[in-house]
Amino acid sequence: MERDEHLGEDQFESYSIGNLEERDAVRLEEHVLICETCQDRLADSDSWVRSIRRAALKWIQSPKSVWVDWSLPRLVPVLAALILIVAAAVALRFSRQGDVAPIAVALEATRGPAMAARVPALRPLMLEPGLEGLPPLDRYHLEIVDRLGKEVWRADYAPVPGGTSGVSMPGLSPGTYFVRLYDASRTLLREFAVEARDSH
């Protein structure tokens, strides 16, 4: 992990609930020691996890949570509370993406870090892989992996003959990624580099 590379929300959430692998947790802790932005983001994530745990514990310990007479009128407030908690979690997770139009990203097969396509982190993308020099196929397979080779997204890609086409995907957490293009037999045809950067 580069010293100036910010971390993704999923890493903070996993760390705050204790589900981050030890190797990744050590990297996160080292980065947070020198990055004030990520210190604030980790504090927010920890606070959110603590508040959810407190709310769940309070509900479990409440006399109203005793399993008696679960008639429909008694279930309504409980279901409403659960729906609000789930909605708040979903809104927090995707608040940065919302209904923002995806950014078109033309991918070119080049080498070297300077040749990576740069995109804003956490913004939806419309990937348009370069197919020049490849055999024309009805369908390709796209896969995105992080710097460690861990898959983060995959989809099929069907180019439109004679026109521009792309495949939509959710935004990426800050970092460097590789978009791999395969044929139907899973033969690697091309690889593209993408760097997702924080906007601030």
TORPA-562243 format. One line per 2 residues: their letters; for each residue x, y, z of N, C-alpha, C. Coordinates in pm, whole numbers. Example, Ala and Ser with C-alpha at 12.3 -4.5 7.8 and 13.67 -1.06 7.14 Angstrom:
2
as> 1319:-569:780:1230:-450:780:1320:-330:780; 1285:-225:708:1367:-106:714:1290:3:787
This chain:
200
me> 85:-119:0:0:0:0:88:123:0; 68:213:-92:148:335:-100:117:426:19
rd> 214:508:58:196:594:175:82:693:156; 62:740:31:-41:841:8:-168:783:-50
eh> -181:651:-49:-300:588:-107:-407:571:0; -524:634:-20:-632:624:78:-698:488:69
lg> -767:452:177:-827:320:189:-975:324:151; -1031:208:118:-1171:198:79:-1262:180:199
ed> -1389:220:182:-1487:209:291:-1501:65:338; -1496:-32:245:-1512:-172:283:-1400:-217:376
qf> -1277:-164:356:-1167:-198:444:-1191:-143:585; -1240:-19:594:-1269:38:725:-1378:-43:797
es> -1485:-77:725:-1595:-152:786:-1547:-287:836; -1470:-359:751:-1418:-490:791:-1328:-479:913
ys> -1245:-375:915:-1154:-355:1028:-1234:-324:1155; -1334:-238:1145:-1412:-196:1262:-1490:-311:1325
ig> -1533:-407:1242:-1607:-521:1298:-1517:-641:1323; -1387:-627:1294:-1291:-733:1324:-1286:-843:1221
nl> -1325:-815:1096:-1326:-918:991:-1216:-900:889; -1122:-809:911:-1014:-786:815:-900:-883:844
ee> -845:-946:739:-734:-1037:757:-618:-965:824; -540:-1040:902:-433:-979:981:-335:-900:895
rd> -298:-955:779:-204:-886:690:-260:-751:646; -390:-750:606:-452:-626:563:-473:-530:680
av> -501:-585:799:-520:-500:917:-389:-428:952; -277:-497:939:-148:-434:968:-122:-320:870
rl> -150:-343:741:-132:-238:641:-222:-118:670; -347:-147:706:-441:-38:737:-390:44:855
ee> -346:-24:960:-298:46:1079:-176:132:1048; -84:79:966:34:157:928:-5:282:849
hv> -101:266:759:-144:380:678:-214:486:764; -301:440:853:-380:533:935:-289:613:1029
li> -174:556:1065:-80:629:1150:-32:759:1086; -24:762:952:32:879:883:-71:957:802
ce> -196:913:800:-296:977:714:-412:1031:800; -420:1162:814:-526:1222:895:-664:1199:836
tc> -674:1201:702:-803:1177:636:-856:1040:673; -770:939:663:-814:803:694:-833:781:844
qd> -763:859:928:-788:853:1072:-932:895:1101; -977:1004:1036:-1115:1051:1056:-1215:949:1003
rl> -1184:891:885:-1277:794:826:-1287:668:913; -1174:625:971:-1176:508:1060:-1254:540:1186
ad> -1239:660:1240:-1314:699:1360:-1464:698:1330; -1504:747:1213:-1646:745:1175:-1697:602:1164
sd> -1617:515:1102:-1657:375:1086:-1670:307:1221; -1572:329:1310:-1578:270:1445:-1702:319:1520
sw> -1730:448:1510:-1845:506:1579:-1975:446:1528; -1985:429:1398:-2107:372:1339:-2127:228:1385
vr> -2019:148:1385:-2029:8:1428:-2068:0:1576; -2006:87:1659:-2041:88:1801:-2189:122:1823
si> -2240:220:1747:-2380:260:1766:-2476:148:1724; -2443:77:1618:-2528:-36:1576:-2525:-146:1681
rr> -2405:-175:1733:-2394:-279:1836:-2470:-240:1963; -2460:-112:2004:-2533:-66:2123:-2684:-79:2102
aa> -2731:-38:1983:-2875:-47:1955:-2923:-192:1957; -2843:-282:1899:-2882:-423:1898:-2883:-480:2040
lk> -2779:-447:2120:-2772:-496:2258:-2888:-442:2341; -2919:-315:2325:-3029:-253:2400:-3162:-320:2364
wi> -3179:-350:2237:-3304:-415:2195:-3314:-556:2251; -3199:-630:2250:-3200:-767:2302:-3228:-768:2452
qs> -3171:-671:2526:-3188:-668:2672:-3320:-608:2717; -3391:-545:2626:-3517:-481:2661:-3623:-586:2695
pk> -3704:-561:2798:-3813:-655:2831:-3910:-673:2715; -3917:-573:2627:-4008:-585:2514:-3961:-688:2413
sv> -3834:-732:2426:-3783:-827:2328:-3812:-972:2367; -3879:-994:2485:-3913:-1129:2525:-4009:-1188:2422
wv> -3987:-1315:2390:-4065:-1378:2282:-4202:-1421:2333; -4290:-1325:2351:-4427:-1355:2391:-4523:-1274:2305
dw> -4629:-1336:2269:-4738:-1270:2198:-4688:-1188:2078; -4623:-1257:1983:-4574:-1188:1863:-4687:-1171:1763
sl> -4789:-1100:1803:-4899:-1071:1713:-4858:-958:1619; -4932:-938:1513:-4898:-837:1412:-4882:-697:1471
pr> -4971:-650:1559:-4952:-516:1614:-4819:-500:1689; -4774:-605:1756:-4647:-597:1829:-4528:-604:1732
lv> -4544:-668:1619:-4434:-682:1524:-4408:-554:1444; -4509:-471:1427:-4495:-353:1342:-4380:-262:1385
pv> -4370:-223:1513:-4258:-135:1550:-4122:-203:1535; -4116:-334:1565:-3989:-407:1552:-3947:-412:1406
la> -4039:-446:1317:-4008:-452:1174:-3970:-315:1121; -4040:-212:1166:-4008:-76:1122:-3866:-38:1164
al> -3828:-73:1287:-3694:-42:1336:-3588:-117:1255; -3613:-244:1228:-3518:-323:1148:-3504:-266:1007
il> -3614:-226:948:-3610:-168:813:-3530:-38:814; -3548:44:917:-3472:169:927:-3323:143:942
iv> -3285:44:1022:-3143:12:1040:-3082:-36:909; -3153:-125:839:-3101:-175:710:-3092:-62:609
aa> -3195:23:603:-3194:135:508:-3079:231:538; -3053:257:666:-2942:346:703:-2808:285:662
av> -2792:154:681:-2668:88:642:-2646:95:492; -2753:69:415:-2743:74:270:-2714:216:223
al> -2782:313:284:-2759:453:245:-2617:496:274; -2563:453:389:-2424:487:423:-2328:426:324
rf> -2353:301:286:-2262:230:196:-2259:291:58; -2374:335:9:-2381:382:-130:-2410:531:-142
sr> -2393:605:-34:-2427:747:-38:-2343:823:-139; -2220:780:-163:-2133:854:-255:-2165:826:-401
qg> -2239:716:-428:-2265:683:-568:-2400:735:-615; -2504:715:-531:-2637:769:-563:-2678:744:-706
dv> -2739:846:-768:-2787:837:-905:-2691:907:-1001; -2564:911:-967:-2465:978:-1050:-2446:898:-1180
ap> -2443:970:-1293:-2421:904:-1422:-2281:844:-1424; -2268:722:-1481:-2135:660:-1486:-2039:738:-1575
ia> -1912:731:-1539:-1806:797:-1615:-1755:698:-1720; -1753:740:-1847:-1702:655:-1955:-1550:646:-1944
va> -1500:524:-1949:-1356:501:-1938:-1312:415:-2058; -1238:478:-2150:-1183:405:-2265:-1054:338:-2220
le> -1051:206:-2223:-934:131:-2177:-842:101:-2294; -712:123:-2273:-613:95:-2375:-508:2:-2316
at> -466:-96:-2394:-366:-193:-2349:-228:-131:-2363; -176:-77:-2253:-43:-18:-2252:29:-65:-2127
rg> 159:-44:-2122:239:-88:-2008:288:32:-1929; 312:9:-1802:370:112:-1718:266:184:-1636
pa> 302:228:-1512:206:295:-1424:153:426:-1480; 232:493:-1565:187:621:-1620:74:601:-1721
ma> 56:477:-1767:-43:450:-1871:-178:405:-1814; -191:399:-1681:-317:354:-1621:-425:458:-1643
ar> -547:411:-1671:-662:502:-1680:-693:552:-1539; -702:682:-1522:-729:739:-1390:-877:776:-1380
vp> -941:730:-1272:-1083:754:-1251:-1104:801:-1107; -1211:878:-1081:-1241:915:-942:-1291:794:-865
al> -1246:779:-743:-1288:666:-660:-1437:677:-627; -1499:560:-613:-1638:546:-568:-1741:606:-663
rp> -1704:633:-787:-1798:681:-888:-1831:567:-984; -1958:548:-1021:-1993:444:-1119:-1918:466:-1250
lm> -1882:356:-1315:-1802:363:-1437:-1872:292:-1552; -1842:336:-1675:-1884:268:-1796:-1755:230:-1870
le> -1716:102:-1858:-1590:57:-1916:-1607:27:-2064; -1512:77:-2144:-1511:53:-2288:-1373:-3:-2325
pg> -1358:-138:-2319:-1227:-196:-2346:-1188:-185:-2493; -1062:-153:-2518:-1011:-147:-2655:-997:-287:-2714
le> -1056:-308:-2829:-1056:-441:-2892:-973:-444:-3020; -901:-335:-3050:-825:-329:-3175:-726:-445:-3182
gl> -726:-514:-3297:-634:-624:-3319:-679:-757:-3262; -794:-760:-3194:-844:-886:-3139:-946:-948:-3234
pp> -960:-1080:-3229:-1063:-1143:-3312:-1202:-1096:-3268; -1290:-1060:-3363:-1424:-1013:-3323:-1506:-1127:-3263
ld> -1559:-1105:-3144:-1642:-1204:-3075:-1775:-1140:-3037; -1877:-1224:-3023:-2007:-1173:-2979:-2004:-1131:-2833
ry> -1921:-1198:-2756:-1919:-1173:-2612:-1779:-1197:-2557; -1739:-1109:-2465:-1615:-1123:-2392:-1648:-1130:-2244
hl> -1548:-1168:-2166:-1565:-1170:-2020:-1467:-1070:-1960; -1518:-980:-1874:-1434:-881:-1805:-1421:-919:-1658
ei> -1302:-899:-1606:-1277:-926:-1465:-1185:-816:-1412; -1213:-766:-1292:-1125:-666:-1231:-1065:-727:-1105
vd> -932:-713:-1093:-861:-760:-974:-784:-642:-914; -757:-651:-784:-678:-547:-720:-529:-576:-738
rl> -444:-497:-672:-299:-512:-689:-248:-647:-643; -324:-713:-552:-283:-843:-502:-343:-958:-583
gk> -417:-925:-688:-478:-1028:-772:-613:-1077:-723; -670:-1013:-621:-801:-1054:-568:-911:-995:-654
ev> -1003:-1081:-697:-1112:-1035:-783:-1206:-944:-705; -1242:-830:-768:-1335:-737:-705:-1463:-718:-786
wr> -1462:-762:-911:-1582:-744:-996:-1564:-826:-1123; -1677:-871:-1182:-1672:-941:-1310:-1804:-923:-1384
ad> -1800:-930:-1516:-1921:-917:-1598:-1890:-964:-1739; -1996:-992:-1815:-1982:-1020:-1957:-1993:-889:-2033
ya> -1926:-884:-2147:-1923:-763:-2229:-1957:-802:-2373; -2065:-745:-2426:-2106:-771:-2564:-2093:-642:-2644
pv> -1988:-632:-2727:-1969:-508:-2804:-2079:-489:-2908; -2111:-364:-2939:-2209:-330:-3040:-2134:-309:-3172
pg> -2161:-390:-3275:-2088:-374:-3401:-2108:-234:-3460; -1997:-171:-3498:-2003:-41:-3563:-2037:74:-3471
gt> -2042:52:-3341:-2076:160:-3249:-1998:149:-3121; -2014:248:-3036:-1948:242:-2906:-2038:173:-2806
sg> -1981:97:-2722:-2058:28:-2620:-1969:14:-2497; -2030:-13:-2387:-1955:-30:-2264:-2034:-113:-2167
vs> -1974:-140:-2054:-2041:-216:-1950:-2033:-136:-1821; -2149:-120:-1755:-2156:-40:-1632:-2106:-121:-1513
mp> -2044:-50:-1420:-1999:-114:-1297:-2003:-13:-1184; -2012:-60:-1058:-2009:32:-945:-1870:92:-930
gl> -1859:198:-851:-1731:264:-831:-1631:177:-758; -1504:211:-773:-1395:138:-710:-1343:218:-591
sp> -1303:148:-487:-1234:213:-375:-1099:262:-425; -1040:361:-357:-910:410:-402:-807:297:-412
gt> -729:300:-520:-626:197:-539:-600:171:-686; -512:75:-713:-477:36:-849:-542:-98:-879
yf> -599:-108:-998:-670:-229:-1038:-628:-269:-1180; -659:-394:-1214:-631:-444:-1348:-758:-504:-1405
vr> -796:-457:-1524:-914:-507:-1594:-865:-610:-1694; -914:-732:-1680:-870:-841:-1768:-983:-879:-1863
ly> -947:-895:-1989:-1043:-928:-2095:-1015:-1070:-2141; -1118:-1156:-2134:-1105:-1297:-2171:-1202:-1331:-2284
da> -1171:-1440:-2356:-1269:-1494:-2451:-1354:-1598:-2378; -1442:-1668:-2452:-1535:-1762:-2389:-1463:-1879:-2323
sr> -1343:-1914:-2371:-1268:-2026:-2314:-1179:-1982:-2198; -1196:-1857:-2155:-1119:-1799:-2044:-971:-1781:-2077
tl> -943:-1759:-2206:-807:-1725:-2247:-790:-1575:-2232; -685:-1531:-2161:-662:-1389:-2140:-620:-1325:-2272
lr> -697:-1226:-2315:-669:-1157:-2440:-596:-1025:-2418; -628:-956:-2309:-573:-824:-2288:-590:-783:-2142
ef> -502:-695:-2095:-512:-644:-1959:-495:-492:-1960; -577:-424:-1883:-575:-278:-1875:-555:-237:-1730
av> -482:-129:-1707:-462:-78:-1571:-557:38:-1545; -613:42:-1424:-702:151:-1381:-659:195:-1242
ea> -649:325:-1223:-616:381:-1092:-733:465:-1043; -793:424:-932:-904:499:-872:-846:591:-765
rd> -875:722:-777:-819:822:-685:-929:896:-612; -901:931:-486:-992:1019:-412:-995:1154:-479
sh> -1113:1219:-476:-1126:1348:-541:-1067:1460:-458; -1045:1438:-328:-988:1545:-243:-841:1523:-220
